[in-house]
């Protein structure tokens, strides 16, 4: 996943599927998975959020995390 010039590295699909599963099993009621690129770690990181509005903070962030994509945990569809 995330292969090509627009992405800093590829992401193993098995890792991505594990992130979806972990988000669905969390006791906190998460609905979305946000995939960010951590500049310091040079790796993708999962971020779970309950409300769609929370995704905006990652899209506009100028910190060490770069927004890559957001997915609905239950339909697995990419929303952004």
trRosetta pair geometry for C-beta under 8 A, 3 or more apart (Angstrom, degrees):
i j d omega theta_ij theta_ji phi_ij phi_ji
1 10 6.6 132 64 -170 41 76
1 11 4.4 -38 70 67 99 96
1 12 7.6 -12 22 80 93 7
1 13 5.6 120 -26 -84 104 73
1 16 5.6 41 14 -39 155 154
2 7 4.1 162 169 -141 90 162
2 9 7.3 40 109 89 114 49
2 10 5.9 163 80 -132 75 45
2 11 4.9 51 32 7 117 103
2 35 7.6 -144 -58 134 142 147
2 44 7.3 134 43 -78 160 142
2 68 6.3 -10 -115 -175 139 133
2 69 7.6 -143 -84 -5 110 126
3 7 6.5 -82 -95 55 7 134
3 10 4.6 13 -85 -100 85 107
4 7 5.8 77 61 21 71 97
7 10 7.1 89 109 -82 133 45
7 37 7.9 174 -158 -70 75 138
7 68 6.9 55 -121 -139 100 114
8 37 5.4 106 25 -149 132 149
8 42 7.5 -130 143 -155 135 71
8 66 7.9 102 -17 63 129 142
9 37 7.9 140 28 -127 92 115
9 42 7.6 85 -22 168 141 80
9 43 7.5 -46 54 -117 148 46
9 44 7.3 -133 72 -30 107 96
11 15 6.2 -114 177 72 87 121
11 16 5.7 88 132 -55 119 108
11 35 7.4 -57 -60 -160 170 141
11 44 5.0 -5 -97 11 122 159
12 15 4.3 85 73 3 97 107
12 16 7.0 -168 94 -7 52 84
13 16 5.4 -52 -149 37 39 115
13 17 6.3 40 153 -20 69 103
14 17 5.7 -52 -146 37 32 111
14 18 6.5 36 151 -21 63 104
15 18 5.6 -53 -152 34 32 114
15 19 6.6 37 149 -22 64 102
15 44 7.9 118 120 76 134 122
16 19 5.6 -51 -154 31 34 114
16 20 6.8 35 149 -18 64 101
16 35 7.7 -15 -121 -92 97 136
17 20 5.6 -48 -151 33 37 113
17 21 6.4 36 151 -17 66 105
18 21 5.6 -55 -147 39 33 112
18 22 6.2 35 154 -20 67 106
19 22 5.7 -54 -144 37 29 111
19 23 6.4 31 156 -19 63 106
19 33 5.8 106 138 -149 109 142
19 35 7.8 79 128 -89 165 94
19 46 4.2 -178 -145 -84 124 146
20 23 5.9 -59 -153 35 29 111
20 24 6.5 24 154 -16 64 107
20 33 6.1 -84 -95 -30 62 156
20 71 7.1 -56 -97 108 103 139
20 73 6.0 158 -154 -146 75 70
20 76 6.2 20 -140 -107 149 95
21 24 5.9 -58 -149 37 31 109
21 25 6.2 19 158 -11 66 113
22 25 5.9 -64 -142 44 29 105
22 26 6.6 50 155 -48 63 93
22 46 7.4 105 72 99 127 163
23 26 5.8 -33 -152 -2 32 117
23 30 4.9 -98 -170 97 89 139
23 32 7.9 -95 -176 97 146 19
23 33 5.1 -112 -45 -75 164 102
23 46 7.2 -129 -56 171 111 134
23 48 4.8 175 -121 -109 101 123
23 73 4.6 -130 113 -118 124 131
24 30 7.7 -106 -78 74 28 101
24 73 5.3 169 -70 162 80 119
24 74 6.8 117 -106 -84 111 70
26 29 7.9 -157 97 -63 96 13
26 30 5.3 43 61 7 134 118
26 48 6.4 109 1 145 163 169
28 48 7.6 125 85 116 117 129
28 50 6.9 -96 152 -69 99 114
29 50 5.6 62 94 -127 79 111
30 33 7.7 68 152 -67 127 63
30 48 4.1 -31 -130 173 151 115
30 49 6.5 101 -142 68 91 18
30 50 5.5 -99 -112 -82 43 61
30 73 6.1 91 116 -32 94 155
31 49 7.3 -46 54 99 75 63
31 50 5.7 73 8 -159 93 40
31 51 7.2 63 38 -77 125 26
31 52 7.5 -57 94 -53 127 71
31 72 6.6 -32 161 -146 81 73
31 73 5.8 -151 -174 19 29 110
31 74 7.3 -45 -148 -4 69 104
32 48 7.1 150 83 -156 55 53
32 49 4.9 -19 66 64 106 88
32 50 7.6 -156 23 -75 88 2
32 51 7.9 -52 10 80 122 12
32 52 6.4 117 -43 -95 148 58
32 54 7.6 170 57 67 132 105
32 55 6.2 -67 132 -67 158 114
32 70 5.7 1 -178 -175 119 103
32 71 6.7 153 -157 79 68 43
32 72 6.1 -46 -102 -106 72 43
32 73 6.3 -133 -87 -25 17 90
32 79 7.3 -63 -127 29 115 138
33 46 5.8 -42 -159 -153 100 102
33 47 7.4 129 -165 69 51 48
33 48 6.1 -27 -103 -100 60 68
33 70 7.0 163 85 -155 50 55
33 71 4.7 -11 59 60 99 97
33 73 5.7 111 -24 -81 95 82
34 46 7.4 123 69 -166 52 51
34 47 4.2 -30 67 69 103 101
34 48 7.5 -170 20 -79 80 19
34 49 6.1 39 -14 -2 116 113
34 55 5.8 172 -87 -124 124 84
34 58 5.1 105 174 48 150 169
34 67 7.1 -56 -176 -133 109 86
34 69 7.7 -179 -152 94 50 42
34 70 4.9 -18 -104 -104 71 87
35 44 5.7 -11 -171 -167 99 114
35 45 7.6 149 -156 72 53 41
35 46 6.5 -32 -100 -103 63 57
35 47 7.7 -174 -78 23 17 81
35 68 4.4 -59 105 68 96 117
35 69 4.9 12 45 54 113 81
35 70 7.3 -160 16 -78 72 37
35 71 7.5 44 -18 -2 103 104
36 44 7.1 146 79 -155 38 62
36 45 5.3 -26 68 62 89 91
36 47 5.8 36 -3 -9 117 121
36 58 6.0 -111 -80 -163 121 124
36 65 4.2 6 168 -173 139 108
36 66 6.2 146 -167 67 78 40
36 67 5.9 -43 -108 -98 83 38
36 68 6.1 175 -109 3 24 93
37 43 7.6 -173 -150 103 62 21
37 44 5.9 -43 -98 -97 60 61
37 45 7.7 140 -115 15 14 81
37 65 6.9 145 70 -158 45 55
37 66 4.3 -17 56 58 101 101
37 68 5.6 101 -28 -53 91 115
38 41 4.1 22 103 38 126 106
38 42 7.2 -66 90 -11 77 17
38 43 5.8 -6 49 62 104 66
38 44 7.5 145 8 -126 83 11
38 45 4.9 57 -31 -15 116 124
38 64 6.2 28 -158 133 67 101
38 65 5.8 -24 -97 -100 61 75
39 42 7.2 15 -172 -73 28 55
39 64 4.6 -126 41 -166 104 76
39 65 7.3 -132 -3 -73 85 26
39 66 6.7 88 -52 -17 94 103
40 64 5.2 -4 -16 -170 101 141
41 45 7.1 80 61 -52 145 116
44 68 6.8 -33 -125 3 105 160
45 65 7.2 -77 51 -122 125 112
47 58 6.4 164 72 -86 154 148
47 65 7.9 58 -41 -168 140 153
48 73 7.8 35 -135 -71 99 133
49 52 7.8 125 111 -90 121 19
49 54 3.9 -165 -164 90 137 133
49 55 6.1 -167 57 -62 155 67
50 54 6.9 74 49 3 62 146
51 54 5.0 104 71 -10 80 103
52 55 5.8 -34 -172 5 51 117
52 79 7.5 -93 -130 135 111 157
53 56 6.1 -33 -175 8 51 115
54 57 6.1 -39 -172 17 53 112
54 58 7.9 43 141 -7 68 99
55 58 5.9 -62 -168 38 48 107
55 59 6.3 47 141 -23 77 107
55 70 4.9 15 -138 -102 136 158
55 79 7.9 -107 -88 90 174 122
55 80 6.5 140 156 18 144 148
56 59 5.3 -55 -144 36 39 114
56 60 6.1 14 165 -2 72 111
57 60 6.5 -67 -142 48 25 95
57 61 6.4 52 152 -57 60 98
58 61 5.4 -28 -143 -6 35 124
58 65 6.7 -62 -145 119 90 125
58 67 4.8 123 138 -90 89 106
58 70 7.8 134 73 -73 132 113
59 67 4.8 21 -102 -51 46 174
59 80 7.2 -64 -85 152 127 153
61 65 5.7 3 111 75 147 94
61 66 7.8 -150 84 -101 103 30
61 67 6.7 130 36 -36 102 98
67 70 7.9 -23 -165 -42 106 94
69 78 5.8 -45 -177 -143 121 111
69 80 6.4 172 -155 91 53 66
70 78 7.2 112 78 -161 48 64
70 79 5.2 -50 100 61 98 95
70 80 4.3 31 36 43 108 102
71 76 6.3 -6 178 -157 121 41
71 77 6.7 167 -151 85 77 31
71 78 5.4 -47 -96 -100 80 51
71 79 6.5 150 -116 5 24 84
72 75 4.6 20 93 43 127 96
72 76 6.8 -70 78 -20 76 12
72 77 5.3 12 34 52 111 79
72 79 5.7 89 -35 -39 89 119
73 76 7.5 2 -180 -75 21 54
